[in-house]
Amino acid sequence: MTTESLDGLPAIDGGTPAFDEFLVFGKPVLGEEEVEAVASVIRSTWIGQGDRCQEFEEAFAAAVEAEHAVAVSSCTAALHLALVGHGIGQGDEVVTSALTFVATAHAIQHAGATPVLADCDRETLNIDIDDVARRIGPRTRAIMPVHFAGLPCAMDELRSLAAEHGLVVIEDAAHAVGARYGGRPIGAAGVACFSFYPNKNITTGEGGMITTADAEIADRLAILRLHGLSRDAWERFRSKRVLFSDAVALGFKYNLTDIQAALGLVQLGRLDGFLDARRELAETYDAGLASLSGLRSQPRPWDDDLRHAHHLYVVEVDPDEFGLDRDSLLGALRAENIGAGVHYRAVHRHPFYAELLRIDPASLPVADALSDRLLSLPLSPAMSQQDVVTVCNAIERLQRHVRS
C-alpha cells in the first residue's frame, strides 16, 4: 500500500470516496459467448425446459462427478424439492445451521417440517457437529449442513452421525460450486443443492441444481419439479407420436428453462478460470489486511483433498480491536462506494423465526455473536487486483482515522 493512498479523511467524514463508481458486491462475468448462447435458444423458439436443460444437467453432473443432476429454478427450490423427494414433511425435524441465509430454514418450513438450529464453529463458520449430535431427537429425519462461503463442512463426520441415527444428509451447497472434500467435488456423494444466482460462482440468472447418486430419487425429483407430470412439454413436442402427461404426484413449478441452461453451460466451461480468479483476489485481500488488527478471516484451504470455493471473502470484525463495530464499518465502506455486505444474521434473529421457534439466543452463542460481527467484502472475477488493493487501503485509512 502506498502512503498517499492512506492519507486524507474517509468518505463518511467528508473525504473523497475510494471508488468513483459503486463497486458491486458480486458482479457476474458475462461475455459475448453467453449472449450468443442465449440468442441461439431464442432464435430456436424453444425457450422453456428442453434439450439445453438436459445438456446442462449432464455437463454439471460430469463436472462434480455426480451420478445424476436435476436442474431447478433456484437453490431454495432445490432444497425444498430434495426434502419432499425424500419423504420429509409434517411432523419431521431437520437439523441445520443457525448461521445461514433464511432460505435454508424456509425450505424446511415449506416442506412442512421444523428447522432445528445448531450452532456453528467460530473458526470455520460451518455447522458445529457436536451441537448437531445434541439436537438430534426422535422426530429428526435429516441434517442439512451449509458449506459456508464455500468452505466444505466435515462431511465424513456428518455422514457418520447421520448413518448412526438413520438420517438423510442434504447439503446446502449454494456457496460451494467448485469446492472439494475428500479429494472429490462437493456434489459427488450424497445429495447436494447448488445455486446459480447472479453473484454465485457460476450463474444462470436464477437457477439451481440437485445432485444425487440415487437414480430413483433423481427420477422422482424430475417429476416433482414440473407439476408432478409423467412427461414434460419437450418430451411431448419432440415425439412423433401423440403423448399425454399424467399427474402422478403433487408437484411444483420448479423447472429451469433452456435460456437459463444455455447461459449455465457457457458459465460452467469458465468455472476453473473463475475459481482461480477468486482465489487470487482472496489472497490479495489476505496480504492487504494482514497488518490490520481486529479482522479475522475464514480458513481457505486449496488443495486436491480440501478446497474452498471462494464464493465469499468473510471477515469477523472485533469492534474493540478494530476500533469500529461491524455496522459502522459497513456504513463507512458503503460511503467509499464499496459494496460490502452481511452474511448472515443468524436465522433465529429474524422476526419470523424468533416468533416461530422462540429460541434462547444463549443456546446458540457463536452464531448469535457472529450475527453482529461478520462482514463480506466484494469478491468477483469481474474485479481487478487493484480493486482489492483499493478496498484494503480504504479499510486501513478508516482504522487509522478512528485511532487518531
C-alpha positions in Angstrom: 0.0 0.0 0.0 1.2 3.5 -0.8 1.4 6.1 1.9 -0.5 8.5 -0.3 -3.5 6.2 -0.5 -3.8 6.2 3.3 -3.9 9.9 3.7 -7.0 12.0 4.0 -10.4 11.7 5.5 -12.7 8.7 5.0 -15.6 9.4 2.7 -18.1 9.1 5.6 -16.3 12.1 7.3 -16.2 14.2 4.1 -13.3 12.7 2.2 -13.2 11.5 -1.4 -14.7 8.0 -1.9 -12.2 5.3 -2.7 -14.2 4.5 -5.9 -15.8 6.9 -8.3 -18.4 4.3 -9.2 -20.0 1.8 -6.8 -18.0 -1.5 -6.6 -20.7 -4.1 -6.9 -20.5 -6.9 -4.3 -20.7 -9.9 -6.6 -20.9 -8.7 -10.2 -21.3 -11.6 -12.6 -18.9 -12.0 -15.6 -20.9 -12.3 -18.8 -19.5 -12.0 -22.3 -20.4 -12.5 -25.9 -20.3 -16.2 -25.7 -23.1 -16.1 -23.1 -25.0 -13.6 -25.2 -24.7 -15.8 -28.3 -25.7 -19.0 -26.4 -28.9 -17.3 -25.1 -29.6 -15.7 -28.5 -29.3 -19.1 -30.1 -32.0 -20.5 -27.8 -34.3 -17.6 -28.5 -33.8 -18.0 -32.3 -34.8 -21.7 -31.9 -38.1 -20.5 -30.5 -38.0 -23.3 -27.9 -37.2 -21.3 -24.8 -38.7 -23.5 -22.0 -37.3 -26.7 -20.5 -35.8 -28.7 -23.3 -32.6 -30.2 -24.7 -30.3 -27.4 -23.4 -31.6 -28.1 -19.9 -30.8 -31.8 -20.2 -27.3 -30.9 -21.7 -26.7 -28.7 -18.7 -27.7 -31.3 -16.2 -25.4 -33.9 -17.9 -22.5 -31.4 -18.0 -22.9 -30.3 -14.4 -23.1 -33.9 -13.2 -19.9 -34.7 -15.0 -18.2 -31.6 -13.6 -19.0 -32.5 -10.0 -18.6 -36.3 -10.6 -22.3 -36.9 -9.7 -24.4 -39.8 -11.0 -27.4 -37.6 -11.6 -28.3 -33.9 -11.7 -31.7 -32.3 -11.8 -32.0 -28.6 -12.8 -34.5 -26.4 -11.0 -35.4 -22.7 -10.7 -33.4 -21.9 -7.6 -31.4 -23.4 -4.8 -34.3 -22.8 -2.5 -36.4 -24.9 -4.8 -33.7 -27.5 -4.8 -33.6 -27.7 -1.0 -37.4 -27.9 -0.8 -37.6 -30.5 -3.6 -34.9 -32.6 -2.0 -36.7 -32.7 1.3 -40.1 -33.6 -0.4 -38.4 -36.1 -2.6 -37.1 -37.9 0.4 -40.5 -38.0 2.1 -39.7 -35.4 4.7 -42.6 -33.3 5.8 -45.2 -32.7 8.5 -44.1 -33.7 12.0 -40.4 -34.2 11.0 -37.4 -32.2 12.1 -34.4 -31.2 10.1 -31.2 -30.0 11.9 -29.4 -27.2 10.1 -27.1 -24.3 10.8 -28.3 -21.2 12.6 -25.8 -19.2 10.6 -27.2 -19.3 7.1 -29.5 -17.5 4.7 -33.1 -17.8 5.7 -33.8 -19.8 2.5 -32.3 -22.9 4.2 -34.8 -22.7 7.0 -37.6 -21.6 4.7 -37.2 -24.7 2.6 -37.6 -26.9 5.6 -40.6 -25.0 6.7 -42.2 -25.2 3.3 -41.8 -28.9 3.3 -43.9 -29.0 6.4 -41.0 -30.0 8.7 -39.5 -28.0 11.6 -36.0 -26.5 11.4 -33.9 -27.3 14.4 -31.0 -24.8 14.6 -27.5 -25.9 15.6 -24.6 -23.6 16.4 -21.6 -23.0 14.2 -17.9 -23.3 14.7 -16.2 -20.0 15.3 -13.2 -20.6 13.0 -14.8 -22.4 10.0 -18.3 -20.8 10.3 -19.7 -24.2 9.4 -22.2 -26.2 11.5 -20.9 -27.5 14.9 -21.1 -31.3 14.6 -21.1 -31.8 18.4 -24.1 -29.5 18.6 -25.8 -31.3 15.8 -25.5 -34.5 17.7 -27.0 -32.9 20.8 -30.1 -31.7 18.8 -31.0 -35.0 17.2 -34.3 -36.3 18.6 -36.9 -38.8 17.8 -38.5 -36.7 15.1 -35.3 -35.8 13.3 -35.3 -37.1 9.7 -32.4 -35.1 8.1 -29.3 -33.0 8.6 -28.9 -30.0 6.3 -25.3 -28.7 6.5 -24.3 -25.4 4.8 -20.9 -25.1 3.2 -20.5 -21.5 4.4 -18.8 -19.1 2.0 -17.5 -22.1 0.0 -15.7 -24.0 2.8 -16.8 -27.6 2.9 -18.2 -29.0 6.1 -16.7 -32.0 7.8 -18.8 -34.4 5.7 -17.3 -37.7 6.9 -18.3 -36.9 10.5 -21.7 -35.6 9.5 -22.4 -38.7 7.3 -21.2 -41.0 10.1 -23.5 -39.2 12.6 -26.4 -39.4 10.1 -25.9 -43.1 9.5 -25.8 -43.8 13.2 -29.3 -42.3 13.5 -30.7 -43.3 10.1 -30.9 -39.7 8.8 -30.7 -38.2 5.3 -28.0 -35.6 4.6 -29.0 -32.9 2.2 -26.2 -30.4 1.6 -26.9 -26.7 1.1 -24.1 -26.2 -1.4 -25.3 -22.8 -2.6 -21.8 -21.4 -2.0 -19.9 -24.4 -3.0 -19.8 -24.8 -6.8 -16.1 -25.8 -7.3 -15.4 -26.8 -3.7 -13.8 -30.2 -3.0 -13.9 -32.5 0.0 -12.1 -35.8 0.4 -10.5 -35.4 -3.0 -13.8 -35.2 -4.8 -16.1 -32.2 -5.8 -18.9 -31.3 -3.5 -21.9 -32.9 -5.1 -20.1 -36.2 -6.0 -21.6 -38.0 -3.0 -25.0 -38.0 -1.3 -27.5 -35.2 -2.1 -26.3 -31.6 -2.7 -28.2 -28.5 -3.7 -26.5 -25.7 -5.7 -27.3 -22.1 -6.5 -26.8 -20.2 -9.8 -27.9 -16.8 -8.5 -26.2 -13.8 -10.2 -23.5 -13.4 -7.6 -22.6 -17.2 -7.3 -19.6 -18.9 -8.8 -21.5 -19.5 -12.0 -24.8 -18.1 -12.9 -27.9 -18.8 -14.9 -29.6 -15.5 -13.8 -31.7 -17.5 -11.4 -31.5 -21.3 -11.0 -30.3 -24.3 -9.0 -29.3 -27.9 -9.3 -29.8 -31.1 -7.2 -27.2 -33.8 -7.5 -27.7 -37.4 -6.2 -26.3 -40.9 -6.6 -29.8 -42.4 -6.4 -31.5 -42.9 -9.8 -34.9 -43.4 -8.2 -34.6 -40.2 -6.3 -33.5 -38.3 -9.4 -36.5 -39.6 -11.4 -38.8 -38.5 -8.6 -37.3 -35.1 -8.4 -37.6 -34.6 -12.2 -41.3 -35.4 -12.0 -41.9 -33.2 -8.9 -40.1 -30.2 -10.4 -42.8 -29.8 -13.1 -46.3 -30.3 -11.7 -45.8 -34.0 -11.0 -46.3 -34.8 -14.6 -45.2 -38.0 -16.1 -43.9 -36.3 -19.3 -42.7 -32.7 -19.8 -43.6 -30.5 -22.7 -40.3 -31.0 -24.5 -40.8 -34.8 -24.5 -44.2 -34.4 -26.0 -43.0 -31.8 -28.6 -40.2 -33.9 -30.0 -42.1 -37.1 -30.2 -43.7 -38.1 -33.5 -46.5 -39.9 -31.5 -49.3 -38.4 -29.5 -48.3 -38.5 -25.9 -50.3 -37.4 -22.9 -49.0 -36.2 -19.5 -50.5 -37.8 -16.4 -50.2 -36.1 -13.0 -48.7 -38.8 -10.9 -47.7 -36.7 -7.9 -48.5 -33.3 -6.3 -45.6 -31.4 -8.0 -44.3 -27.9 -8.2 -43.4 -25.3 -10.9 -39.6 -25.5 -10.2 -38.2 -26.2 -13.7 -35.2 -24.4 -15.3 -35.6 -23.0 -18.9 -33.3 -23.6 -21.9 -32.4 -19.9 -21.9 -31.0 -20.3 -18.4 -29.4 -23.6 -19.2 -27.6 -22.2 -22.2 -26.2 -19.5 -20.0 -25.2 -22.1 -17.4 -23.4 -24.2 -20.0 -21.1 -21.4 -21.0 -20.5 -20.4 -17.4 -19.7 -24.0 -16.4 -17.0 -24.1 -19.1 -15.4 -21.0 -17.5 -15.6 -22.3 -13.9 -12.0 -23.2 -13.4 -10.9 -19.7 -14.5 -13.4 -18.1 -12.2 -12.2 -20.2 -9.3 -8.6 -19.2 -9.9 -9.5 -15.6 -10.2 -11.5 -15.7 -6.9 -8.6 -17.4 -5.1 -6.1 -14.9 -6.3 -8.3 -12.0 -5.3 -8.8 -13.5 -1.9 -5.0 -13.9 -1.4 -4.7 -10.2 -2.3 -7.2 -9.4 0.4 -5.1 -11.6 2.8 -2.0 -9.6 2.1 -3.7 -6.2 2.2 -5.4 -6.8 5.5 -2.6 -8.7 7.3 -1.3 -5.7 9.1 -4.7 -4.6 10.4 -5.9 -5.7 13.9 -9.4 -6.7 14.6 -10.2 -8.6 11.4 -10.2 -12.4 11.2 -10.8 -14.3 8.1 -12.2 -17.8 7.5 -9.7 -20.6 6.7 -9.5 -21.2 2.9 -7.7 -24.5 2.1 -6.8 -25.0 -1.6 -5.6 -28.5 -2.4 -6.8 -31.6 -4.1 -8.2 -33.0 -0.9 -10.0 -30.0 0.6 -10.8 -26.9 -1.5 -12.6 -23.7 -0.6 -14.8 -22.4 -3.5 -14.1 -18.8 -2.6 -17.6 -17.7 -3.1 -17.4 -15.1 -0.2 -14.5 -13.3 1.5 -15.8 -13.1 5.0 -14.1 -11.3 8.0 -15.1 -11.2 11.6 -14.9 -7.7 13.0 -13.7 -7.3 16.6 -15.0 -3.9 17.5 -12.6 -3.4 20.4 -9.5 -4.3 18.3 -10.5 -2.7 15.0 -12.0 0.5 16.5 -15.4 0.3 14.8 -18.2 -2.2 15.1 -19.3 -4.2 12.1 -22.3 -2.0 11.2 -20.2 1.2 11.5 -17.5 -0.3 9.3 -20.2 -1.4 6.8 -21.6 2.1 6.6 -18.2 3.6 6.2 -17.4 1.2 3.3 -20.6 2.0 1.6 -19.7 5.7 1.7 -16.5 4.7 -0.1 -18.6 3.2 -2.8 -17.6 -0.3 -1.7 -20.4 -2.9 -1.9 -19.7 -4.8 1.3 -22.4 -7.0 2.7 -23.5 -9.1 5.7 -23.6 -12.9 5.5 -25.6 -13.5 7.7 -27.9 -12.6 10.5 -28.5 -15.9 12.3 -31.8 -17.4 11.5 -33.2 -17.1 15.0 -32.6 -13.3 14.8 -35.2 -12.9 12.1 -38.7 -11.9 13.4 -40.5 -14.8 11.7 -38.2 -17.4 13.3 -37.9 -15.6 16.6 -41.7 -15.9 16.9 -41.9 -19.4 15.4 -39.1 -21.1 17.2 -38.7 -19.0 20.3 -35.0 -19.9 20.7 -33.0 -18.5 23.5 -30.0 -16.8 21.8 -27.8 -18.0 24.6 -28.3 -21.6 23.3 -26.6 -20.5 20.0 -23.8 -18.4 21.4 -21.4 -18.5 18.4 -24.0 -17.9 15.7 -25.6 -15.2 17.8 -22.4 -13.3 18.4 -21.2 -13.6 14.8 -24.5 -12.1 13.6 -23.1 -8.7 14.8 -19.5 -9.3 13.6 -19.4 -10.9 10.1 -18.7 -8.7 7.1 -18.3 -9.8 3.5 -16.0 -7.8 1.2 -16.7 -7.6 -2.6 -15.4 -10.7 -4.4 -16.0 -11.4 -8.1 -13.9 -12.4 -11.1 -15.1 -9.1 -12.6 -12.8 -7.3 -10.1 -9.2 -6.4 -10.6 -6.3 -6.9 -8.2 -6.2 -3.1 -7.9 -9.8 -3.1 -6.9 -8.9 -5.3 -3.9 -5.9 -3.1 -3.0 -8.1 -0.1 -3.1 -10.7 -1.7 -0.8 -7.9 -2.7 1.7 -6.4 0.8 1.6 -9.9 2.2 2.4 -10.2 -0.1 5.4 -6.7 0.8 6.6 -7.5 4.5 6.2 -10.6 4.1 8.2 -8.8 2.3 11.1 -6.0 5.0 11.1 -8.6 7.7 11.2 -10.6 6.2 14.0 -7.5 5.6 16.1 -6.2 9.1 15.6 
